[in-house]
Amino acid sequence: MTEHRSGSEPQKRESLADPEVAARHAEYWRRNIRYMGMLLSIWFVVSYVFGILLAEPLNAVRLPGTGFPLGFWFAQQGSIYVFVVLIFVYVRLMNGLDREFDVSEGEGA
């Protein structure tokens, strides 16, 4: 059975029954889960720890030019900004991982 990846170039479909393919598949997902765990941990720290647990001590610091307390800012806006940045970081990490494991969707997709 063949799979068309780019243009009219047929390629052989890899089988997970092959131990080498299964090992590459497992490594790909192991690294994907590691990336997600790291990024979600960062988001948890910023949104829950900074925005809730440490809000009072952080409120002693004011954001320059705005006068808003830092703990309030993390709870209201900071965690959202960090989440958006983490989405872009995840996209870059996964694009690199896809290229490394040759499962990239290509430039046209």
Biopython code that builds the backbone (N, CA, C, O; Angstrom):
import numpy as np
from Bio.PDB.StructureBuilder import StructureBuilder

atoms = [
    (1, "MET", "N", (0.843, -1.166, 0.000)),
    (1, "MET", "CA", (0.000, 0.000, 0.000)),
    (1, "MET", "C", (0.895, 1.237, 0.000)),
    (1, "MET", "O", (1.932, 1.243, 0.662)),
    (2, "THR", "N", (0.517, 2.270, -0.720)),
    (2, "THR", "CA", (1.334, 3.484, -0.794)),
    (2, "THR", "C", (0.562, 4.659, -0.252)),
    (2, "THR", "O", (-0.667, 4.654, -0.177)),
    (3, "GLU", "N", (1.314, 5.655, 0.118)),
    (3, "GLU", "CA", (0.733, 6.879, 0.643)),
    (3, "GLU", "C", (1.349, 8.029, -0.124)),
    (3, "GLU", "O", (2.563, 8.047, -0.328)),
    (4, "HIS", "N", (0.548, 8.989, -0.555)),
    (4, "HIS", "CA", (1.063, 10.133, -1.307)),
    (4, "HIS", "C", (1.303, 11.277, -0.344)),
    (4, "HIS", "O", (0.367, 11.810, 0.250)),
    (5, "ARG", "N", (2.568, 11.652, -0.194)),
    (5, "ARG", "CA", (2.908, 12.746, 0.719)),
    (5, "ARG", "C", (3.044, 14.060, -0.011)),
    (5, "ARG", "O", (2.414, 15.047, 0.368)),
    (6, "SER", "N", (3.859, 14.092, -1.058)),
    (6, "SER", "CA", (4.059, 15.347, -1.766)),
    (6, "SER", "C", (4.049, 15.080, -3.255)),
    (6, "SER", "O", (4.781, 14.224, -3.751)),
    (7, "GLY", "N", (3.223, 15.811, -3.955)),
    (7, "GLY", "CA", (3.156, 15.663, -5.396)),
    (7, "GLY", "C", (2.683, 14.274, -5.792)),
    (7, "GLY", "O", (1.751, 13.731, -5.199)),
    (8, "SER", "N", (3.336, 13.701, -6.803)),
    (8, "SER", "CA", (2.952, 12.374, -7.271)),
    (8, "SER", "C", (3.970, 11.332, -6.852)),
    (8, "SER", "O", (4.067, 10.273, -7.472)),
    (9, "GLU", "N", (4.726, 11.620, -5.813)),
    (9, "GLU", "CA", (5.799, 10.758, -5.337)),
    (9, "GLU", "C", (5.255, 9.736, -4.346)),
    (9, "GLU", "O", (5.042, 10.078, -3.183)),
    (10, "PRO", "N", (5.018, 8.475, -4.771)),
    (10, "PRO", "CA", (4.498, 7.482, -3.819)),
    (10, "PRO", "C", (5.588, 7.031, -2.854)),
    (10, "PRO", "O", (6.745, 6.864, -3.240)),
    (11, "GLN", "N", (5.207, 6.837, -1.600)),
    (11, "GLN", "CA", (6.136, 6.351, -0.586)),
    (11, "GLN", "C", (5.515, 5.159, 0.116)),
    (11, "GLN", "O", (4.294, 5.053, 0.230)),
    (12, "LYS", "N", (6.367, 4.268, 0.582)),
    (12, "LYS", "CA", (5.899, 3.092, 1.292)),
    (12, "LYS", "C", (5.367, 3.475, 2.666)),
    (12, "LYS", "O", (5.991, 4.268, 3.372)),
    (13, "ARG", "N", (4.251, 2.935, 3.043)),
    (13, "ARG", "CA", (3.686, 3.187, 4.369)),
    (13, "ARG", "C", (4.443, 2.321, 5.377)),
    (13, "ARG", "O", (4.632, 1.123, 5.170)),
    (14, "GLU", "N", (4.864, 2.944, 6.455)),
    (14, "GLU", "CA", (5.619, 2.220, 7.472)),
    (14, "GLU", "C", (4.650, 1.485, 8.392)),
    (14, "GLU", "O", (3.555, 1.969, 8.678)),
    (15, "SER", "N", (5.066, 0.322, 8.843)),
    (15, "SER", "CA", (4.227, -0.502, 9.705)),
    (15, "SER", "C", (4.752, -0.455, 11.133)),
    (15, "SER", "O", (5.960, -0.527, 11.357)),
    (16, "LEU", "N", (3.851, -0.333, 12.091)),
    (16, "LEU", "CA", (4.249, -0.337, 13.500)),
    (16, "LEU", "C", (4.704, -1.710, 13.966)),
    (16, "LEU", "O", (5.232, -1.853, 15.069)),
    (17, "ALA", "N", (4.499, -2.731, 13.120)),
    (17, "ALA", "CA", (4.991, -4.071, 13.451)),
    (17, "ALA", "C", (6.512, -4.125, 13.360)),
    (17, "ALA", "O", (7.146, -4.968, 13.994)),
    (18, "ASP", "N", (7.095, -3.226, 12.571)),
    (18, "ASP", "CA", (8.554, -3.139, 12.453)),
    (18, "ASP", "C", (9.100, -2.532, 13.744)),
    (18, "ASP", "O", (8.687, -1.432, 14.112)),
    (19, "PRO", "N", (10.021, -3.212, 14.451)),
    (19, "PRO", "CA", (10.521, -2.704, 15.738)),
    (19, "PRO", "C", (11.187, -1.335, 15.631)),
    (19, "PRO", "O", (11.065, -0.522, 16.547)),
    (20, "GLU", "N", (11.880, -1.069, 14.541)),
    (20, "GLU", "CA", (12.538, 0.235, 14.381)),
    (20, "GLU", "C", (11.510, 1.355, 14.230)),
    (20, "GLU", "O", (11.662, 2.432, 14.806)),
    (21, "VAL", "N", (10.467, 1.090, 13.451)),
    (21, "VAL", "CA", (9.400, 2.073, 13.266)),
    (21, "VAL", "C", (8.661, 2.284, 14.581)),
    (21, "VAL", "O", (8.339, 3.419, 14.935)),
    (22, "ALA", "N", (8.393, 1.220, 15.299)),
    (22, "ALA", "CA", (7.698, 1.324, 16.588)),
    (22, "ALA", "C", (8.519, 2.126, 17.587)),
    (22, "ALA", "O", (7.962, 2.906, 18.360)),
    (23, "ALA", "N", (9.843, 1.943, 17.581)),
    (23, "ALA", "CA", (10.716, 2.690, 18.489)),
    (23, "ALA", "C", (10.709, 4.178, 18.140)),
    (23, "ALA", "O", (10.659, 5.023, 19.034)),
    (24, "ARG", "N", (10.758, 4.505, 16.838)),
    (24, "ARG", "CA", (10.709, 5.916, 16.421)),
    (24, "ARG", "C", (9.360, 6.542, 16.794)),
    (24, "ARG", "O", (9.299, 7.688, 17.241)),
    (25, "HIS", "N", (8.294, 5.781, 16.605)),
    (25, "HIS", "CA", (6.951, 6.248, 16.947)),
    (25, "HIS", "C", (6.856, 6.538, 18.448)),
    (25, "HIS", "O", (6.325, 7.570, 18.857)),
    (26, "ALA", "N", (7.374, 5.621, 19.254)),
    (26, "ALA", "CA", (7.339, 5.798, 20.717)),
    (26, "ALA", "C", (8.177, 6.999, 21.141)),
    (26, "ALA", "O", (7.768, 7.752, 22.025)),
    (27, "GLU", "N", (9.341, 7.189, 20.525)),
    (27, "GLU", "CA", (10.195, 8.330, 20.869)),
    (27, "GLU", "C", (9.533, 9.646, 20.481)),
    (27, "GLU", "O", (9.612, 10.625, 21.223)),
    (28, "TYR", "N", (8.884, 9.672, 19.330)),
    (28, "TYR", "CA", (8.166, 10.868, 18.884)),
    (28, "TYR", "C", (7.117, 11.269, 19.922)),
    (28, "TYR", "O", (7.048, 12.430, 20.325)),
    (29, "TRP", "N", (6.304, 10.304, 20.352)),
    (29, "TRP", "CA", (5.244, 10.623, 21.305)),
    (29, "TRP", "C", (5.784, 10.908, 22.702)),
    (29, "TRP", "O", (5.207, 11.708, 23.439)),
    (30, "ARG", "N", (6.885, 10.261, 23.069)),
    (30, "ARG", "CA", (7.508, 10.538, 24.365)),
    (30, "ARG", "C", (7.961, 12.003, 24.413)),
    (30, "ARG", "O", (7.750, 12.694, 25.410)),
    (31, "ARG", "N", (8.577, 12.457, 23.337)),
    (31, "ARG", "CA", (9.039, 13.853, 23.308)),
    (31, "ARG", "C", (7.878, 14.826, 23.210)),
    (31, "ARG", "O", (7.928, 15.900, 23.810)),
    (32, "ASN", "N", (6.833, 14.478, 22.467)),
    (32, "ASN", "CA", (5.643, 15.315, 22.370)),
    (32, "ASN", "C", (5.019, 15.502, 23.755)),
    (32, "ASN", "O", (4.683, 16.622, 24.140)),
    (33, "ILE", "N", (4.866, 14.418, 24.494)),
    (33, "ILE", "CA", (4.288, 14.495, 25.844)),
    (33, "ILE", "C", (5.203, 15.282, 26.775)),
    (33, "ILE", "O", (4.716, 16.028, 27.624)),
    (34, "ARG", "N", (6.518, 15.131, 26.632)),
    (34, "ARG", "CA", (7.457, 15.897, 27.453)),
    (34, "ARG", "C", (7.303, 17.399, 27.183)),
    (34, "ARG", "O", (7.271, 18.199, 28.118)),
    (35, "TYR", "N", (7.207, 17.781, 25.895)),
    (35, "TYR", "CA", (6.995, 19.197, 25.550)),
    (35, "TYR", "C", (5.706, 19.713, 26.166)),
    (35, "TYR", "O", (5.689, 20.790, 26.761)),
    (36, "MET", "N", (4.629, 18.955, 26.031)),
    (36, "MET", "CA", (3.348, 19.387, 26.585)),
    (36, "MET", "C", (3.413, 19.521, 28.103)),
    (36, "MET", "O", (2.881, 20.474, 28.673)),
    (37, "GLY", "N", (4.062, 18.573, 28.745)),
    (37, "GLY", "CA", (4.187, 18.630, 30.203)),
    (37, "GLY", "C", (4.953, 19.857, 30.667)),
    (37, "GLY", "O", (4.560, 20.512, 31.632)),
    (38, "MET", "N", (6.051, 20.171, 29.979)),
    (38, "MET", "CA", (6.836, 21.356, 30.344)),
    (38, "MET", "C", (6.030, 22.635, 30.137)),
    (38, "MET", "O", (6.009, 23.506, 31.007)),
    (39, "LEU", "N", (5.369, 22.750, 28.991)),
    (39, "LEU", "CA", (4.627, 23.972, 28.690)),
    (39, "LEU", "C", (3.410, 24.129, 29.598)),
    (39, "LEU", "O", (3.104, 25.240, 30.032)),
    (40, "LEU", "N", (2.716, 23.039, 29.889)),
    (40, "LEU", "CA", (1.573, 23.131, 30.803)),
    (40, "LEU", "C", (2.021, 23.441, 32.234)),
    (40, "LEU", "O", (1.300, 24.103, 32.981)),
    (41, "SER", "N", (3.202, 22.967, 32.612)),
    (41, "SER", "CA", (3.742, 23.301, 33.937)),
    (41, "SER", "C", (4.027, 24.795, 34.043)),
    (41, "SER", "O", (3.738, 25.416, 35.066)),
    (42, "ILE", "N", (4.590, 25.364, 32.993)),
    (42, "ILE", "CA", (4.841, 26.811, 32.979)),
    (42, "ILE", "C", (3.523, 27.564, 33.096)),
    (42, "ILE", "O", (3.414, 28.515, 33.870)),
    (43, "TRP", "N", (2.520, 27.136, 32.326)),
    (43, "TRP", "CA", (1.229, 27.813, 32.379)),
    (43, "TRP", "C", (0.598, 27.679, 33.763)),
    (43, "TRP", "O", (0.007, 28.634, 34.265)),
    (44, "PHE", "N", (0.717, 26.503, 34.386)),
    (44, "PHE", "CA", (0.179, 26.298, 35.727)),
    (44, "PHE", "C", (0.845, 27.252, 36.729)),
    (44, "PHE", "O", (0.168, 27.884, 37.540)),
    (45, "VAL", "N", (2.161, 27.344, 36.663)),
    (45, "VAL", "CA", (2.877, 28.217, 37.595)),
    (45, "VAL", "C", (2.451, 29.663, 37.408)),
    (45, "VAL", "O", (2.190, 30.366, 38.384)),
    (46, "VAL", "N", (2.380, 30.111, 36.164)),
    (46, "VAL", "CA", (2.023, 31.509, 35.908)),
    (46, "VAL", "C", (0.576, 31.792, 36.295)),
    (46, "VAL", "O", (0.297, 32.803, 36.940)),
    (47, "SER", "N", (-0.349, 30.911, 35.910)),
    (47, "SER", "CA", (-1.754, 31.216, 36.152)),
    (47, "SER", "C", (-2.200, 30.901, 37.580)),
    (47, "SER", "O", (-2.897, 31.706, 38.197)),
    (48, "TYR", "N", (-1.812, 29.752, 38.108)),
    (48, "TYR", "CA", (-2.301, 29.359, 39.428)),
    (48, "TYR", "C", (-1.404, 29.878, 40.552)),
    (48, "TYR", "O", (-1.880, 30.485, 41.511)),
    (49, "VAL", "N", (-0.112, 29.632, 40.418)),
    (49, "VAL", "CA", (0.798, 30.020, 41.508)),
    (49, "VAL", "C", (0.942, 31.540, 41.573)),
    (49, "VAL", "O", (0.737, 32.139, 42.628)),
    (50, "PHE", "N", (1.301, 32.174, 40.425)),
    (50, "PHE", "CA", (1.478, 33.628, 40.441)),
    (50, "PHE", "C", (0.149, 34.365, 40.557)),
    (50, "PHE", "O", (0.058, 35.369, 41.263)),
    (51, "GLY", "N", (-0.879, 33.876, 39.871)),
    (51, "GLY", "CA", (-2.153, 34.585, 39.832)),
    (51, "GLY", "C", (-3.037, 34.370, 41.034)),
    (51, "GLY", "O", (-3.920, 35.187, 41.298)),
    (52, "ILE", "N", (-2.825, 33.273, 41.789)),
    (52, "ILE", "CA", (-3.699, 32.988, 42.939)),
    (52, "ILE", "C", (-2.897, 32.873, 44.229)),
    (52, "ILE", "O", (-3.107, 33.640, 45.168)),
    (53, "LEU", "N", (-1.974, 31.907, 44.270)),
    (53, "LEU", "CA", (-1.272, 31.635, 45.532)),
    (53, "LEU", "C", (-0.324, 32.765, 45.939)),
    (53, "LEU", "O", (-0.238, 33.101, 47.120)),
    (54, "LEU", "N", (0.378, 33.348, 44.988)),
    (54, "LEU", "CA", (1.331, 34.418, 45.309)),
    (54, "LEU", "C", (0.812, 35.797, 44.950)),
    (54, "LEU", "O", (1.596, 36.741, 44.853)),
    (55, "ALA", "N", (-0.483, 35.934, 44.753)),
    (55, "ALA", "CA", (-1.047, 37.217, 44.335)),
    (55, "ALA", "C", (-0.788, 38.318, 45.371)),
    (55, "ALA", "O", (-0.400, 39.429, 45.010)),
    (56, "GLU", "N", (-0.999, 38.019, 46.634)),
    (56, "GLU", "CA", (-0.799, 39.050, 47.672)),
    (56, "GLU", "C", (0.645, 39.548, 47.744)),
    (56, "GLU", "O", (0.866, 40.759, 47.720)),
    (57, "PRO", "N", (1.645, 38.644, 47.833)),
    (57, "PRO", "CA", (3.016, 39.157, 47.844)),
    (57, "PRO", "C", (3.399, 39.887, 46.545)),
    (57, "PRO", "O", (4.132, 40.875, 46.581)),
    (58, "LEU", "N", (2.901, 39.399, 45.405)),
    (58, "LEU", "CA", (3.218, 40.069, 44.139)),
    (58, "LEU", "C", (2.525, 41.420, 44.012)),
    (58, "LEU", "O", (2.985, 42.278, 43.259)),
    (59, "ASN", "N", (1.428, 41.622, 44.735)),
    (59, "ASN", "CA", (0.723, 42.899, 44.670)),
    (59, "ASN", "C", (1.532, 44.037, 45.280)),
    (59, "ASN", "O", (1.208, 45.207, 45.072)),
    (60, "ALA", "N", (2.573, 43.711, 46.025)),
    (60, "ALA", "CA", (3.453, 44.751, 46.574)),
    (60, "ALA", "C", (4.251, 45.424, 45.465)),
    (60, "ALA", "O", (4.743, 46.540, 45.634)),
    (61, "VAL", "N", (4.377, 44.744, 44.335)),
    (61, "VAL", "CA", (5.105, 45.305, 43.187)),
    (61, "VAL", "C", (4.087, 45.886, 42.222)),
    (61, "VAL", "O", (3.074, 45.255, 41.922)),
    (62, "ARG", "N", (4.358, 47.083, 41.740)),
    (62, "ARG", "CA", (3.473, 47.734, 40.769)),
    (62, "ARG", "C", (4.105, 47.689, 39.387)),
    (62, "ARG", "O", (5.317, 47.853, 39.242)),
    (63, "LEU", "N", (3.269, 47.465, 38.363)),
    (63, "LEU", "CA", (3.777, 47.486, 36.986)),
    (63, "LEU", "C", (4.127, 48.920, 36.617)),
    (63, "LEU", "O", (3.297, 49.817, 36.762)),
    (64, "PRO", "N", (5.341, 49.142, 36.144)),
    (64, "PRO", "CA", (5.751, 50.507, 35.777)),
    (64, "PRO", "C", (4.848, 51.094, 34.697)),
    (64, "PRO", "O", (4.497, 50.418, 33.731)),
    (65, "GLY", "N", (4.485, 52.336, 34.870)),
    (65, "GLY", "CA", (3.676, 53.036, 33.889)),
    (65, "GLY", "C", (2.185, 52.793, 34.003)),
    (65, "GLY", "O", (1.399, 53.537, 33.417)),
    (66, "THR", "N", (1.773, 51.771, 34.743)),
    (66, "THR", "CA", (0.343, 51.475, 34.852)),
    (66, "THR", "C", (-0.166, 51.622, 36.276)),
    (66, "THR", "O", (-1.308, 52.030, 36.491)),
    (67, "GLY", "N", (0.667, 51.296, 37.239)),
    (67, "GLY", "CA", (0.244, 51.338, 38.628)),
    (67, "GLY", "C", (-0.519, 50.101, 39.070)),
    (67, "GLY", "O", (-0.917, 50.008, 40.230)),
    (68, "PHE", "N", (-0.733, 49.136, 38.157)),
    (68, "PHE", "CA", (-1.441, 47.918, 38.529)),
    (68, "PHE", "C", (-0.559, 47.027, 39.393)),
    (68, "PHE", "O", (0.639, 46.912, 39.135)),
    (69, "PRO", "N", (-1.128, 46.398, 40.407)),
    (69, "PRO", "CA", (-0.369, 45.422, 41.194)),
    (69, "PRO", "C", (-0.024, 44.201, 40.336)),
    (69, "PRO", "O", (-0.842, 43.749, 39.535)),
    (70, "LEU", "N", (1.180, 43.676, 40.506)),
    (70, "LEU", "CA", (1.674, 42.579, 39.684)),
    (70, "LEU", "C", (0.828, 41.308, 39.849)),
    (70, "LEU", "O", (0.563, 40.617, 38.865)),
    (71, "GLY", "N", (0.406, 40.994, 41.072)),
    (71, "GLY", "CA", (-0.431, 39.811, 41.295)),
    (71, "GLY", "C", (-1.759, 39.917, 40.564)),
    (71, "GLY", "O", (-2.232, 38.945, 39.976)),
    (72, "PHE", "N", (-2.355, 41.094, 40.603)),
    (72, "PHE", "CA", (-3.603, 41.336, 39.878)),
    (72, "PHE", "C", (-3.381, 41.171, 38.381)),
    (72, "PHE", "O", (-4.205, 40.566, 37.696)),
    (73, "TRP", "N", (-2.264, 41.710, 37.862)),
    (73, "TRP", "CA", (-1.968, 41.611, 36.433)),
    (73, "TRP", "C", (-1.818, 40.156, 36.001)),
    (73, "TRP", "O", (-2.352, 39.761, 34.965)),
    (74, "PHE", "N", (-1.089, 39.346, 36.791)),
    (74, "PHE", "CA", (-0.945, 37.930, 36.448)),
    (74, "PHE", "C", (-2.303, 37.243, 36.427)),
    (74, "PHE", "O", (-2.568, 36.432, 35.539)),
    (75, "ALA", "N", (-3.159, 37.550, 37.381)),
    (75, "ALA", "CA", (-4.466, 36.901, 37.453)),
    (75, "ALA", "C", (-5.371, 37.331, 36.300)),
    (75, "ALA", "O", (-6.139, 36.516, 35.788)),
    (76, "GLN", "N", (-5.295, 38.581, 35.887)),
    (76, "GLN", "CA", (-6.221, 39.096, 34.880)),
    (76, "GLN", "C", (-5.700, 38.991, 33.451)),
    (76, "GLN", "O", (-6.459, 38.650, 32.544)),
    (77, "GLN", "N", (-4.425, 39.276, 33.237)),
    (77, "GLN", "CA", (-3.915, 39.313, 31.869)),
    (77, "GLN", "C", (-2.667, 38.482, 31.654)),
    (77, "GLN", "O", (-2.496, 37.893, 30.587)),
    (78, "GLY", "N", (-1.808, 38.423, 32.626)),
    (78, "GLY", "CA", (-0.518, 37.773, 32.455)),
    (78, "GLY", "C", (-0.616, 36.314, 32.064)),
    (78, "GLY", "O", (0.120, 35.853, 31.192)),
    (79, "SER", "N", (-1.524, 35.577, 32.703)),
    (79, "SER", "CA", (-1.644, 34.156, 32.376)),
    (79, "SER", "C", (-2.169, 33.960, 30.958)),
    (79, "SER", "O", (-1.805, 32.987, 30.298)),
    (80, "ILE", "N", (-3.007, 34.854, 30.484)),
    (80, "ILE", "CA", (-3.514, 34.761, 29.113)),
    (80, "ILE", "C", (-2.394, 35.042, 28.126)),
    (80, "ILE", "O", (-2.251, 34.322, 27.138)),
    (81, "TYR", "N", (-1.592, 36.079, 28.373)),
    (81, "TYR", "CA", (-0.458, 36.384, 27.489)),
    (81, "TYR", "C", (0.522, 35.220, 27.447)),
    (81, "TYR", "O", (1.002, 34.842, 26.378)),
    (82, "VAL", "N", (0.813, 34.662, 28.599)),
    (82, "VAL", "CA", (1.752, 33.532, 28.654)),
    (82, "VAL", "C", (1.174, 32.347, 27.894)),
    (82, "VAL", "O", (1.911, 31.662, 27.184)),
    (83, "PHE", "N", (-0.124, 32.086, 28.022)),
    (83, "PHE", "CA", (-0.748, 30.987, 27.302)),
    (83, "PHE", "C", (-0.614, 31.159, 25.791)),
    (83, "PHE", "O", (-0.305, 30.199, 25.086)),
    (84, "VAL", "N", (-0.843, 32.370, 25.289)),
    (84, "VAL", "CA", (-0.721, 32.629, 23.850)),
    (84, "VAL", "C", (0.724, 32.422, 23.398)),
    (84, "VAL", "O", (0.959, 31.832, 22.344)),
    (85, "VAL", "N", (1.687, 32.895, 24.175)),
    (85, "VAL", "CA", (3.095, 32.698, 23.834)),
    (85, "VAL", "C", (3.423, 31.201, 23.834)),
    (85, "VAL", "O", (4.146, 30.727, 22.958)),
    (86, "LEU", "N", (2.900, 30.462, 24.807)),
    (86, "LEU", "CA", (3.155, 29.017, 24.871)),
    (86, "LEU", "C", (2.573, 28.277, 23.667)),
    (86, "LEU", "O", (3.126, 27.261, 23.247)),
    (87, "ILE", "N", (1.484, 28.760, 23.117)),
    (87, "ILE", "CA", (0.926, 28.150, 21.903)),
    (87, "ILE", "C", (1.934, 28.272, 20.765)),
    (87, "ILE", "O", (2.182, 27.302, 20.049)),
    (88, "PHE", "N", (2.511, 29.452, 20.595)),
    (88, "PHE", "CA", (3.498, 29.646, 19.528)),
    (88, "PHE", "C", (4.761, 28.834, 19.785)),
    (88, "PHE", "O", (5.350, 28.294, 18.848)),
    (89, "VAL", "N", (5.178, 28.741, 21.030)),
    (89, "VAL", "CA", (6.349, 27.917, 21.373)),
    (89, "VAL", "C", (6.060, 26.454, 21.036)),
    (89, "VAL", "O", (6.917, 25.769, 20.477)),
    (90, "TYR", "N", (4.871, 25.974, 21.367)),
    (90, "TYR", "CA", (4.505, 24.587, 21.076)),
    (90, "TYR", "C", (4.509, 24.327, 19.566)),
    (90, "TYR", "O", (4.977, 23.280, 19.119)),
    (91, "VAL", "N", (3.996, 25.265, 18.790)),
    (91, "VAL", "CA", (3.987, 25.111, 17.329)),
    (91, "VAL", "C", (5.413, 24.993, 16.806)),
    (91, "VAL", "O", (5.694, 24.131, 15.973)),
    (92, "ARG", "N", (6.310, 25.841, 17.277)),
    (92, "ARG", "CA", (7.712, 25.765, 16.822)),
    (92, "ARG", "C", (8.357, 24.454, 17.233)),
    (92, "ARG", "O", (9.048, 23.823, 16.433)),
    (93, "LEU", "N", (8.138, 24.040, 18.475)),
    (93, "LEU", "CA", (8.713, 22.775, 18.934)),
    (93, "LEU", "C", (8.195, 21.602, 18.120)),
    (93, "LEU", "O", (8.970, 20.733, 17.720)),
    (94, "MET", "N", (6.897, 21.570, 17.873)),
    (94, "MET", "CA", (6.316, 20.445, 17.141)),
    (94, "MET", "C", (6.708, 20.461, 15.668)),
    (94, "MET", "O", (6.895, 19.397, 15.078)),
    (95, "ASN", "N", (6.838, 21.634, 15.062)),
    (95, "ASN", "CA", (7.312, 21.683, 13.683)),
    (95, "ASN", "C", (8.716, 21.120, 13.579)),
    (95, "ASN", "O", (9.019, 20.383, 12.641)),
    (96, "GLY", "N", (9.583, 21.459, 14.539)),
    (96, "GLY", "CA", (10.933, 20.900, 14.556)),
    (96, "GLY", "C", (10.925, 19.401, 14.787)),
    (96, "GLY", "O", (11.681, 18.669, 14.148)),
    (97, "LEU", "N", (10.081, 18.939, 15.691)),
    (97, "LEU", "CA", (9.983, 17.502, 15.967)),
    (97, "LEU", "C", (9.439, 16.754, 14.745)),
    (97, "LEU", "O", (9.920, 15.671, 14.411)),
    (98, "ASP", "N", (8.441, 17.334, 14.086)),
    (98, "ASP", "CA", (7.895, 16.708, 12.878)),
    (98, "ASP", "C", (8.952, 16.592, 11.787)),
    (98, "ASP", "O", (9.048, 15.563, 11.118)),
    (99, "ARG", "N", (9.741, 17.642, 11.608)),
    (99, "ARG", "CA", (10.816, 17.582, 10.608)),
    (99, "ARG", "C", (11.855, 16.538, 10.989)),
    (99, "ARG", "O", (12.330, 15.789, 10.136)),
    (100, "GLU", "N", (12.208, 16.486, 12.269)),
    (100, "GLU", "CA", (13.213, 15.535, 12.727)),
    (100, "GLU", "C", (12.776, 14.094, 12.487)),
    (100, "GLU", "O", (13.593, 13.250, 12.118)),
    (101, "PHE", "N", (11.496, 13.808, 12.694)),
    (101, "PHE", "CA", (10.989, 12.447, 12.541)),
    (101, "PHE", "C", (10.348, 12.223, 11.167)),
    (101, "PHE", "O", (9.729, 11.186, 10.928)),
    (102, "ASP", "N", (10.500, 13.194, 10.276)),
    (102, "ASP", "CA", (10.011, 13.107, 8.896)),
    (102, "ASP", "C", (8.513, 12.826, 8.836)),
    (102, "ASP", "O", (8.065, 11.989, 8.052)),
    (103, "VAL", "N", (7.750, 13.518, 9.655)),
    (103, "VAL", "CA", (6.295, 13.423, 9.599)),
    (103, "VAL", "C", (5.683, 14.812, 9.356)),
    (103, "VAL", "O", (4.513, 15.059, 9.647)),
    (104, "SER", "N", (6.517, 15.700, 8.814)),
    (104, "SER", "CA", (6.080, 17.061, 8.540)),
    (104, "SER", "C", (4.969, 17.070, 7.506)),
    (104, "SER", "O", (4.956, 16.244, 6.594)),
    (105, "GLU", "N", (4.041, 17.998, 7.648)),
    (105, "GLU", "CA", (2.933, 18.120, 6.708)),
    (105, "GLU", "C", (3.374, 18.855, 5.447)),
    (105, "GLU", "O", (2.605, 18.946, 4.490)),
    (106, "GLY", "N", (4.571, 19.370, 5.429)),
    (106, "GLY", "CA", (5.063, 20.058, 4.240)),
    (106, "GLY", "C", (4.789, 21.542, 4.306)),
    (106, "GLY", "O", (4.073, 22.027, 5.183)),
    (107, "GLU", "N", (5.366, 22.242, 3.372)),
    (107, "GLU", "CA", (5.247, 23.695, 3.332)),
    (107, "GLU", "C", (3.873, 24.156, 2.830)),
    (107, "GLU", "O", (3.385, 25.205, 3.249)),
    (108, "GLY", "N", (3.254, 23.389, 1.945)),
    (108, "GLY", "CA", (1.981, 23.793, 1.357)),
    (108, "GLY", "C", (0.788, 23.561, 2.254)),
    (108, "GLY", "O", (-0.277, 24.127, 2.006)),
    (109, "ALA", "N", (0.925, 22.753, 3.286)),
    (109, "ALA", "CA", (-0.222, 22.421, 4.144)),
    (109, "ALA", "C", (-0.400, 23.434, 5.231)),
    (109, "ALA", "O", (-1.316, 23.312, 6.044)),
]
sb = StructureBuilder()
sb.init_structure("model")
sb.init_model(0)
sb.init_chain("A")
sb.init_seg("    ")
for serial, (resi, resn, name, xyz) in enumerate(atoms, 1):
    if name == "N":
        sb.init_residue(resn, " ", resi, " ")
    sb.init_atom(name, np.array(xyz, "f"), 0.0, 1.0, " ", f" {name:<3s}", serial, name[0])
structure = sb.get_structure()
